Amino acid sequence: MFAIARHDAGKTAAADDAVAIEEPLELRVGGRSIAVVMRTPGHDRELAAGFLVTEGLLRARDDVLDLVRCGREPGGEPNENVLDVLLAPGAVFDAARLTRHVFTSSSCGICSKATIAAVRGQFAPLAATMRPRRAVLAALPERLRAEQAGFAATGGLHASALFEADGTLVAVREDVGRHNALDKLVGRAFFAGELPLRDKILLVSGRVSFELMQKALAAGIPAVAAISAPTSAAVEFARESGQVLAGFLRGARMNVYAGTLAE
């Protein structure tokens, strides 16, 4: 909570306001620092795993022994903002394939990529297509809103939600970074042994960027829907990768930019 001055209808009053938390998380693999991500604390293990999966650096659950907090605070407690991924013996990790710069802000998208070609070349297009039902997509935003506790409290968090083809909610994650929220979902599926997510629908609370489509493809997600707009790069990527992309979900109205829907 922060003490603020609230101005309303010409009047000013002192008040307290809940603000979304944004802190750095340093990600390490085997003690080697690979990235600093600005994120909302919570589900950090999922965030780390999802980040590595969507960067093409982790594939199998058996490659990871554990994720541990490392570094020490002045009082001797583990540093909550440093997380080290401990790989299993024999696991292959090629840090040279990392396409992000070492520092990634919570608002970064394609700006954090070394080259577009490096991203496009990592993940093959989907072999099978999906045709979500239009009525199912139309009902998803209301189901997501009911689960956005962080957004309700602060108004400052993005959300990603995973649904079954029939609209059943699987999981929701929130974060100041829209790509972090998706990485947390992917990390959850990684630990549960559910990847690839071939028959799932992803709903994001804001706009859809190239990076979100790439991350969805890395997780095997065939259909992405958004409450807001997609970017041109996101549309082009979805069409090339065989993914469904729908935006501007507003009740029964929506725009379909890639793929087709079923009635």
N, C-alpha and C positions, 0 to 999 in steps of 0.2 A: 504494500500500500504506500502511496505517495501523497503527501499533503499538497493540495493544489488550491488555486483560486478559481472558482467556477463563476463564469459570467453567463447570465440568462435573463433575457428580457430587460436589459438595462440594469440589472442588479448583480452585485458581486458578493460571493460568500465563500468562506473557507470550507473545504471538504476534503475527504480522502478518496482516492481513486485507485482501483486495482489495475496494474500495468503488466502486460505480458513479460515474462522473464526471458532475457537473452544473454547467454553466457558462452564463452568459448569451450569447445571440447577438443583436446588434442588426441588424435588417433595415432596409435603406434602399432606396428606389427613386429613381434619379436624384439621389442625394444627400440625399433627404428621409427622415428616420427615420419608420418606420411601426409598428414593433413591437420589443419585446425579448422573446425566447423563451428560457426556461430549457430547455436541452437537453443531451444527451450529444454531445460533439464527434465529427464524422465524418459524411460525406455532407451537409455543410452546404449545398452548392449545391442538392442535391435537396430539402432541407428548405425552403429559401427559395422555390424554384419551387413546390413542393407546397403550401406555405402560401398563396401568392398564387392558385394555381389553385382551391383549395378555399374560398377567400374570394370567389371570383368575380371576381378582379381581373386574372387572366391567362387567355387562351384559347388562343392560337396560339404555337407554338415560334418562329415568325418575329418575334414581338413582342420577343424578348430578344436583344440583341447579346452580352452577356457578364455574368458575375457576378464581382465583384472584391473582394478584401480592401481595406479602406480604413482611414484613421486610422493613426497611427504609435506604436509603442512607444518608450520612452526610448532604446533602442539603434538606432532607425531602421527596425526591421523592421515589416512590415504587421501590424496588429492582427488576430489570428485570430478575434476575437469580434465583428468588424464586417464585414458583407457588403452590398455595394451592387449592386443589379440595374440594369444599364444597358439601357434600352429602345431599340428600333430607331426610326429616324425615322418619324413618323406613327403610332406605336403609341399607343393610347388607354389612359390609366390614370386611373381616378377614385377617388382615395383616400377620398372621402366615402362610398363603398360599404363600406368596411372595417367589419365588424361586431364586431371585437374591440376591447377597450381596448388602449392602447399596450403595457402590460405583461401578459404571459401566463406563468403559472407552469407547471411541468411537470405539475402535478396538476390544472390547471384543466379544466373541461368547459363546461357551459352557463353557468357563472358568468362566463365571459369574454365572453359575447355581449351586445351592446347590447340587443337585444330578440329574443324567439323569432320574432316575425313577420318580422323582417328576414332571418332565416336561412331560414325556410320559403319565403319568396317568391323566393329567388335561383335555385333549381334545380327544373326541371319534373320530374314523376314519369316513370318509365321507360315508354317506349312498348311495349316487349316484355318479357315475363317469362321467367325461367329456372327450370328444375326440376333442381337438382343431384341426383345419385344419392346415396342414403343411404350406401351403402358407401364412396363417395368421401369424403364428409364425415367418416365414422368414422375413416378412415386418416390424416387431415390432422394431428392433434395430434402424433402420433409423428414425422412428417416434419419438423414445425416444431421440436420439441425437439432433434432432431439438428443443427439449424442455429443454435441459440441459444448461441453461444460466449460472448457477454457475460454472459448470465444464468448460465451454468454457472460463470463465474469469480467473479461478484459476488452473484448472487441478487437483483439490484436493477434489472433492466431489463425493460421490456415489449417485445413483438415484434409485428410485423404481417407476414404472408406472403401472397403472391399466387400462386394456383394456376390452371392450366388446368382446364377442365371435367372432364377425365379424371384429375385429381389430380397432374399433373406440376407440380413446383415451378418458379415463374418467378423469384421474388426474395424475400429476407427483409431486413428492417431492424429494428434494435433502438434503443431510446432510453429514458431515464428517464420520458419522457412518452408515453403510449399514442397520443395524437393526433400527436405528433412522428414516431413510427415510421411511422404511416400517411402523413403528409405526405411523408416521405422516399421511400416507395414511389410515391406519386403524382408526385413530382418526377422520379423515375427514368423513369417512363412518359412524362412530359412531354418530357424531353430525347430520348427514344428515338422520339418521334412515335407513341406507341401509344395515346394518349387518343382517344376514351373506351374504357374497358376493359369492353366490353359482354358478353364471354363469359368473364369471370374470376370466381374465388371468392376472397374475402378471409377470412383466418383471423387473429383477434387472440388474444393470449395471456391477456388478462384479461377484465374485464367490458366490455360494449358500452354506450356512452353515446349520447345524442342526437347529440352532436358527431361521433362516429365514423360514425354512419349518414349524417349530412349530408355528411361528407367523402367517403364511399364513393359517394354519389349524385352529387356534383360530378365524380367521376372516371368516372362511368358504370358503377360496379360493381353488378351485379344481385343478388349473393348474398354475405351476410356470415355467418360462423360464429365462435363464440367458445367458448373452453374454460371460461369462467365465465358469469355471468348478464348479461342485458340489463337496462336500466332501463325503467320504464314509458314514458318519453318516446321511447326508442329503438324500442320495439315499435310505438307509435302512428305514429312517423315511417315505419318500414319498411312498415307496412300502407298508409299514405297514398301512399307513393312507388312502390309496386309492387316492392319488394325482398324477397328471401327473407332471413329472419333465424332462425338456429338457435343455441341456447346449450346450456351444460352438456354439451359433447361428452365422453363418458366411454365409450370403447370403442364398442360398438354402441348405446349409449344416448345420446339427445339430446332436447332439447325444441325443437319448431318453433313459433315465435311469429308468423311472417308468411310467406306464400307456401306452396308445397307442394314435396315432394321426389318424385323418381322412384325406383323400386326398382332 
